[in-house]
Amino acid sequence: MPFNGPGDGPESVPDDALDRDGGPGPAEAREQRTWRLVALVVASLLVLGALPLYFGIRTATRDPVLNSLDALNVPGWAAQNVQDAVSGSRWCLVDCRFRERTAQSQQGPEQTTDVYEAALAEAGWRRWEAAKMCPEQPVPGHYTCWTRDELTLDLWVRPPSCAAAPQDGGTPPATPPPAAPGGSCEGSVVSVKVRNAIDDDRVKPAPSTDPSLTGEDPDPVFTDDPLLDDPAPTAS
C-alpha cells in the first residue's frame, strides 16, 4: 500500500488551516471571525430597522385624530396619565368614530384651560357656538366646543373628584371625575371628545315646526249654513 504523504489523502487539510494542537489554523479562525462579524452586523440592522418600522406601522394604522391630539402644543404638566377610548367606524359604517381622551393636569382648571385652548387654536380648531347649548346641561369647570374640517371637539376641564366631594353630608355627584395626580386634591382633569360632524346632532339645524305634524287641528270656522236658514219642512 502506498504511503499517503501530507496533503495527499481525502481526509487531509492544508497545513496552514491547522495549529500546532490540531485545531483550526489562522485562516479558518479568520473566516469564523468574519462570519461572526457579518452575523452581528445583520442582527444590528434588523433591530435598528425593526423599531422604526414598528412605530411607522403603528402611526399609520392609529386613528389620525388621536395622532393630531398627540401633536397639540400642550406642556407635559397638562397631559399626564393620558387614556384614550375609541368606538365606532372611521368610515361611519353603522356608527361613526367617537374618540375620547382623558388626561390629568398639575395646574388648576383656569390655567389648564388656557393652554388647551391656545393649543387648539394653534392647530386650526375654531371656537364653535353650537345651535344647542354647549354643554346642554351645566357642568363644573370650563366646557367649550370646537370645529375643524369635518370634526367637532368638546373640551371639558374641571376640578378633580375630591374637590367635588359633598359638604355637610350632601349627595355626591353621580359620575365624579377621576382624582388628580398623586391622589391629591390639586390640579384638574381634562376630557376631550371628538366626533364626526355628520354624526353630531348639534350641527344639524333645529327642525321647523310644521302645523300639519303637531297633531292639532285648527279651530273650526263656522259660516252661515243655508240649510239652517230654511224653515223646518212640514209634513205633507
ABEGO torsion letter per residue (X at the ends): XBBBBBGABAABBBAAABBAAGBBBAAAAAAAAAAAAAAAAAAAAAAAAAAAAAAAAAAAABBAAAAAAAABBBBAAABBGBBBBBBEBAAGBGBBBBBBBBBBBABBAAAAAAAAAAAAAAAGBBBBBBABBOBABBBBEBBBBBBBEABBBBBBBBBBAAAABBBGGBBBBABBBBBBBGGBABEBBBBBBBBBAAABAAABBBBBBBAAAAGBBBBBBBBBBAAAABBBBBBX
